[in-house]
Amino acid sequence: MSKQKQLKIPKTPDTVTFTQSFAAVIRESIEKGLKKLVVKAPAWYQHQLNKFKDGEEVSLVIHNRKPKRTDQQNRFYWGIYLPLIAKETGEAQRDKRYLEGLHEVFKGSFLNDGLFEAFGKKAWIKKSTTELSVSEFCQYIIDIEELTGVIAPPTENYGLAPLHGGEVEVQEPIHGRKGK
Protein backbone atom coordinates (compact mmCIF):
# COMPACT_ATOMS: atom_id res chain seq x y z
CA MET A 1 0.00 0.00 0.00
CA SER A 2 1.27 3.42 -0.86
CA LYS A 3 0.80 6.32 1.47
CA GLN A 4 -1.00 9.30 0.03
CA LYS A 5 0.80 12.58 0.40
CA GLN A 6 -1.08 15.31 2.23
CA LEU A 7 -0.99 18.66 0.54
CA LYS A 8 0.08 21.41 2.85
CA ILE A 9 -0.90 24.89 1.84
CA PRO A 10 1.81 27.27 2.95
CA LYS A 11 0.69 30.24 4.98
CA THR A 12 1.85 33.41 3.37
CA PRO A 13 1.63 36.97 4.60
CA ASP A 14 -0.35 37.73 1.45
CA THR A 15 -3.57 36.04 2.56
CA VAL A 16 -6.74 37.62 1.29
CA THR A 17 -9.48 38.74 3.66
CA PHE A 18 -12.96 39.16 2.21
CA THR A 19 -15.89 41.03 3.71
CA GLN A 20 -19.52 40.07 3.53
CA SER A 21 -21.61 42.24 1.25
CA PHE A 22 -22.98 45.52 2.52
CA ALA A 23 -25.55 47.78 0.90
CA ALA A 24 -25.06 51.38 -0.12
CA VAL A 25 -26.58 53.97 -2.43
CA ILE A 26 -24.77 56.16 -4.93
CA ARG A 27 -25.75 59.82 -4.45
CA GLU A 28 -24.77 63.10 -6.07
CA SER A 29 -22.11 64.90 -4.08
CA ILE A 30 -22.22 68.57 -3.18
CA GLU A 31 -19.26 68.99 -5.52
CA LYS A 32 -20.56 69.14 -9.07
CA GLY A 33 -19.94 66.05 -11.16
CA LEU A 34 -18.84 63.85 -8.26
CA LYS A 35 -20.75 61.03 -6.63
CA LYS A 36 -20.52 59.57 -3.15
CA LEU A 37 -21.28 56.23 -1.55
CA VAL A 38 -23.86 56.32 1.29
CA VAL A 39 -23.81 53.13 3.39
CA LYS A 40 -27.28 51.84 4.37
CA ALA A 41 -26.30 49.91 7.51
CA PRO A 42 -23.38 51.69 9.18
CA ALA A 43 -22.97 49.13 12.00
CA TRP A 44 -22.75 46.24 9.51
CA TYR A 45 -20.31 48.21 7.36
CA GLN A 46 -18.15 48.98 10.41
CA HIS A 47 -18.18 45.28 11.37
CA GLN A 48 -16.83 44.45 7.92
CA LEU A 49 -14.11 47.13 8.13
CA ASN A 50 -13.00 45.84 11.54
CA LYS A 51 -11.67 42.70 9.79
CA PHE A 52 -8.71 44.73 8.55
CA LYS A 53 -5.68 46.20 10.29
CA ASP A 54 -5.18 49.94 10.58
CA GLY A 55 -3.29 51.17 7.54
CA GLU A 56 -3.90 47.96 5.55
CA GLU A 57 -4.35 48.56 1.83
CA VAL A 58 -7.58 47.14 0.40
CA SER A 59 -9.40 46.90 -2.92
CA LEU A 60 -13.04 47.85 -3.19
CA VAL A 61 -15.39 46.38 -5.79
CA ILE A 62 -18.80 48.00 -6.21
CA HIS A 63 -21.61 46.36 -8.15
CA ASN A 64 -25.38 46.71 -8.31
CA ARG A 65 -26.30 43.17 -7.28
CA LYS A 66 -28.04 43.15 -3.91
CA PRO A 67 -27.70 39.92 -1.90
CA LYS A 68 -31.08 39.02 -0.37
CA ARG A 69 -31.49 38.46 3.32
CA THR A 70 -30.73 34.85 4.18
CA ASP A 71 -33.01 32.06 5.36
CA GLN A 72 -30.87 31.96 8.53
CA GLN A 73 -31.67 35.62 9.18
CA ASN A 74 -35.37 34.91 8.65
CA ARG A 75 -35.32 31.92 11.04
CA PHE A 76 -33.54 34.05 13.66
CA TYR A 77 -36.16 36.80 13.27
CA TRP A 78 -39.25 34.55 13.45
CA GLY A 79 -37.94 31.83 15.74
CA ILE A 80 -35.79 33.77 18.19
CA TYR A 81 -36.23 37.54 18.10
CA LEU A 82 -39.99 38.03 17.65
CA PRO A 83 -40.83 35.49 20.42
CA LEU A 84 -38.29 37.24 22.67
CA ILE A 85 -39.95 40.61 22.05
CA ALA A 86 -43.35 39.10 22.91
CA LYS A 87 -41.95 37.60 26.11
CA GLU A 88 -39.96 40.69 27.19
CA THR A 89 -42.92 43.04 26.63
CA GLY A 90 -45.13 40.88 28.87
CA GLU A 91 -47.44 39.56 26.21
CA ALA A 92 -48.77 36.20 27.34
CA GLN A 93 -50.03 35.49 23.84
CA ARG A 94 -47.00 34.44 21.88
CA ASP A 95 -48.88 32.51 19.24
CA LYS A 96 -48.19 32.82 15.53
CA ARG A 97 -50.94 35.42 15.02
CA TYR A 98 -49.42 37.71 17.65
CA LEU A 99 -45.96 37.37 16.11
CA GLU A 100 -47.44 38.22 12.69
CA GLY A 101 -49.00 41.32 14.27
CA LEU A 102 -45.61 42.39 15.65
CA HIS A 103 -44.10 41.83 12.22
CA GLU A 104 -46.74 44.08 10.61
CA VAL A 105 -46.13 46.83 13.19
CA PHE A 106 -42.39 46.72 12.51
CA LYS A 107 -42.85 46.67 8.74
CA GLY A 108 -45.22 49.63 9.05
CA SER A 109 -42.68 51.49 11.16
CA PHE A 110 -39.60 50.86 9.04
CA LEU A 111 -40.43 49.41 5.63
CA ASN A 112 -43.00 51.77 4.12
CA ASP A 113 -42.80 52.05 0.38
CA GLY A 114 -45.37 54.81 -0.07
CA LEU A 115 -49.02 55.64 0.39
CA PHE A 116 -51.69 54.18 -1.90
CA GLU A 117 -55.13 55.74 -2.33
CA ALA A 118 -58.17 54.21 -4.00
CA PHE A 119 -61.94 54.65 -3.50
CA GLY A 120 -61.31 57.36 -0.92
CA LYS A 121 -59.26 55.00 1.26
CA LYS A 122 -55.57 55.23 2.04
CA ALA A 123 -53.18 52.37 2.77
CA TRP A 124 -49.44 52.19 3.34
CA ILE A 125 -47.60 49.95 0.91
CA LYS A 126 -45.07 47.98 2.95
CA LYS A 127 -41.93 46.43 1.59
CA SER A 128 -41.52 42.72 2.30
CA THR A 129 -38.53 41.61 4.37
CA THR A 130 -37.80 39.15 1.54
CA GLU A 131 -36.84 42.20 -0.57
CA LEU A 132 -34.21 43.36 1.93
CA SER A 133 -30.52 42.74 1.46
CA VAL A 134 -28.44 41.08 4.18
CA SER A 135 -27.25 44.43 5.53
CA GLU A 136 -30.69 46.08 5.23
CA PHE A 137 -32.15 43.21 7.26
CA CYS A 138 -29.47 43.77 9.93
CA GLN A 139 -30.45 47.44 10.03
CA TYR A 140 -34.14 46.42 10.29
CA ILE A 141 -33.33 44.37 13.42
CA ILE A 142 -31.34 47.31 14.87
CA ASP A 143 -34.29 49.63 14.18
CA ILE A 144 -36.61 47.19 15.99
CA GLU A 145 -34.22 47.11 18.95
CA GLU A 146 -34.39 50.90 19.10
CA LEU A 147 -38.20 50.95 18.94
CA THR A 148 -38.85 48.16 21.46
CA GLY A 149 -35.87 48.44 23.78
CA VAL A 150 -35.45 44.66 23.40
CA ILE A 151 -31.88 43.85 22.34
CA ALA A 152 -31.58 40.93 19.94
CA PRO A 153 -29.57 37.96 21.23
CA PRO A 154 -26.02 37.74 19.86
CA THR A 155 -26.50 36.71 16.26
CA GLU A 156 -23.11 34.95 16.24
CA ASN A 157 -24.75 32.22 18.38
CA TYR A 158 -26.96 31.43 15.38
CA GLY A 159 -24.32 31.37 12.66
CA LEU A 160 -24.88 34.99 11.62
CA ALA A 161 -22.54 37.96 11.62
CA PRO A 162 -22.85 40.34 14.58
CA LEU A 163 -25.44 43.10 14.30
CA HIS A 164 -23.37 45.58 16.28
CA GLY A 165 -19.93 45.32 14.82
CA GLY A 166 -18.08 48.44 15.75
CA GLU A 167 -18.09 51.95 17.06
CA VAL A 168 -20.56 53.28 14.50
CA GLU A 169 -23.80 54.04 16.27
CA VAL A 170 -27.01 54.29 14.27
CA GLN A 171 -28.58 57.64 15.08
CA GLU A 172 -31.92 57.15 13.34
CA PRO A 173 -33.71 54.40 11.42
CA ILE A 174 -32.69 54.00 7.80
CA HIS A 175 -35.99 52.64 6.44
CA GLY A 176 -39.31 54.43 6.07
CA ARG A 177 -40.94 56.54 8.69
CA LYS A 178 -40.83 55.83 12.39
CA GLY A 179 -43.74 56.06 14.76
CA LYS A 180 -46.44 57.27 12.35
C-alpha positions as CSV (number, residue, x, y, z in Angstrom):
1,M,0.0,0.0,0.0
2,S,1.3,3.4,-0.9
3,K,0.8,6.3,1.5
4,Q,-1.0,9.3,0.0
5,K,0.8,12.6,0.4
6,Q,-1.1,15.3,2.2
7,L,-1.0,18.7,0.5
8,K,0.1,21.4,2.9
9,I,-0.9,24.9,1.8
10,P,1.8,27.3,2.9
11,K,0.7,30.2,5.0
12,T,1.8,33.4,3.4
13,P,1.6,37.0,4.6
14,D,-0.3,37.7,1.4
15,T,-3.6,36.0,2.6
16,V,-6.7,37.6,1.3
17,T,-9.5,38.7,3.7
18,F,-13.0,39.2,2.2
19,T,-15.9,41.0,3.7
20,Q,-19.5,40.1,3.5
21,S,-21.6,42.2,1.2
22,F,-23.0,45.5,2.5
23,A,-25.6,47.8,0.9
24,A,-25.1,51.4,-0.1
25,V,-26.6,54.0,-2.4
26,I,-24.8,56.2,-4.9
27,R,-25.7,59.8,-4.4
28,E,-24.8,63.1,-6.1
29,S,-22.1,64.9,-4.1
30,I,-22.2,68.6,-3.2
31,E,-19.3,69.0,-5.5
32,K,-20.6,69.1,-9.1
33,G,-19.9,66.0,-11.2
34,L,-18.8,63.9,-8.3
35,K,-20.8,61.0,-6.6
36,K,-20.5,59.6,-3.2
37,L,-21.3,56.2,-1.5
38,V,-23.9,56.3,1.3
39,V,-23.8,53.1,3.4
40,K,-27.3,51.8,4.4
41,A,-26.3,49.9,7.5
42,P,-23.4,51.7,9.2
43,A,-23.0,49.1,12.0
44,W,-22.8,46.2,9.5
45,Y,-20.3,48.2,7.4
46,Q,-18.2,49.0,10.4
47,H,-18.2,45.3,11.4
48,Q,-16.8,44.4,7.9
49,L,-14.1,47.1,8.1
50,N,-13.0,45.8,11.5
51,K,-11.7,42.7,9.8
52,F,-8.7,44.7,8.6
53,K,-5.7,46.2,10.3
54,D,-5.2,49.9,10.6
55,G,-3.3,51.2,7.5
56,E,-3.9,48.0,5.6
57,E,-4.4,48.6,1.8
58,V,-7.6,47.1,0.4
59,S,-9.4,46.9,-2.9
60,L,-13.0,47.9,-3.2
61,V,-15.4,46.4,-5.8
62,I,-18.8,48.0,-6.2
63,H,-21.6,46.4,-8.2
64,N,-25.4,46.7,-8.3
65,R,-26.3,43.2,-7.3
66,K,-28.0,43.2,-3.9
67,P,-27.7,39.9,-1.9
68,K,-31.1,39.0,-0.4
69,R,-31.5,38.5,3.3
70,T,-30.7,34.9,4.2
71,D,-33.0,32.1,5.4
72,Q,-30.9,32.0,8.5
73,Q,-31.7,35.6,9.2
74,N,-35.4,34.9,8.6
75,R,-35.3,31.9,11.0
76,F,-33.5,34.1,13.7
77,Y,-36.2,36.8,13.3
78,W,-39.3,34.6,13.4
79,G,-37.9,31.8,15.7
80,I,-35.8,33.8,18.2
81,Y,-36.2,37.5,18.1
82,L,-40.0,38.0,17.6
83,P,-40.8,35.5,20.4
84,L,-38.3,37.2,22.7
85,I,-39.9,40.6,22.1
86,A,-43.3,39.1,22.9
87,K,-41.9,37.6,26.1
88,E,-40.0,40.7,27.2
89,T,-42.9,43.0,26.6
90,G,-45.1,40.9,28.9
91,E,-47.4,39.6,26.2
92,A,-48.8,36.2,27.3
93,Q,-50.0,35.5,23.8
94,R,-47.0,34.4,21.9
95,D,-48.9,32.5,19.2
96,K,-48.2,32.8,15.5
97,R,-50.9,35.4,15.0
98,Y,-49.4,37.7,17.7
99,L,-46.0,37.4,16.1
100,E,-47.4,38.2,12.7
101,G,-49.0,41.3,14.3
102,L,-45.6,42.4,15.7
103,H,-44.1,41.8,12.2
104,E,-46.7,44.1,10.6
105,V,-46.1,46.8,13.2
106,F,-42.4,46.7,12.5
107,K,-42.8,46.7,8.7
108,G,-45.2,49.6,9.0
109,S,-42.7,51.5,11.2
110,F,-39.6,50.9,9.0
111,L,-40.4,49.4,5.6
112,N,-43.0,51.8,4.1
113,D,-42.8,52.0,0.4
114,G,-45.4,54.8,-0.1
115,L,-49.0,55.6,0.4
116,F,-51.7,54.2,-1.9
117,E,-55.1,55.7,-2.3
118,A,-58.2,54.2,-4.0
119,F,-61.9,54.6,-3.5
120,G,-61.3,57.4,-0.9
121,K,-59.3,55.0,1.3
122,K,-55.6,55.2,2.0
123,A,-53.2,52.4,2.8
124,W,-49.4,52.2,3.3
125,I,-47.6,50.0,0.9
126,K,-45.1,48.0,3.0
127,K,-41.9,46.4,1.6
128,S,-41.5,42.7,2.3
129,T,-38.5,41.6,4.4
130,T,-37.8,39.2,1.5
131,E,-36.8,42.2,-0.6
132,L,-34.2,43.4,1.9
133,S,-30.5,42.7,1.5
134,V,-28.4,41.1,4.2
135,S,-27.3,44.4,5.5
136,E,-30.7,46.1,5.2
137,F,-32.1,43.2,7.3
138,C,-29.5,43.8,9.9
139,Q,-30.5,47.4,10.0
140,Y,-34.1,46.4,10.3
141,I,-33.3,44.4,13.4
142,I,-31.3,47.3,14.9
143,D,-34.3,49.6,14.2
144,I,-36.6,47.2,16.0
145,E,-34.2,47.1,19.0
146,E,-34.4,50.9,19.1
147,L,-38.2,50.9,18.9
148,T,-38.9,48.2,21.5
149,G,-35.9,48.4,23.8
150,V,-35.4,44.7,23.4
151,I,-31.9,43.9,22.3
152,A,-31.6,40.9,19.9
153,P,-29.6,38.0,21.2
154,P,-26.0,37.7,19.9
155,T,-26.5,36.7,16.3
156,E,-23.1,34.9,16.2
157,N,-24.7,32.2,18.4
158,Y,-27.0,31.4,15.4
159,G,-24.3,31.4,12.7
160,L,-24.9,35.0,11.6
161,A,-22.5,38.0,11.6
162,P,-22.9,40.3,14.6
163,L,-25.4,43.1,14.3
164,H,-23.4,45.6,16.3
165,G,-19.9,45.3,14.8
166,G,-18.1,48.4,15.7
167,E,-18.1,51.9,17.1
168,V,-20.6,53.3,14.5
169,E,-23.8,54.0,16.3
170,V,-27.0,54.3,14.3
171,Q,-28.6,57.6,15.1
172,E,-31.9,57.1,13.3
173,P,-33.7,54.4,11.4
174,I,-32.7,54.0,7.8
175,H,-36.0,52.6,6.4
176,G,-39.3,54.4,6.1
177,R,-40.9,56.5,8.7
178,K,-40.8,55.8,12.4
179,G,-43.7,56.1,14.8
180,K,-46.4,57.3,12.3
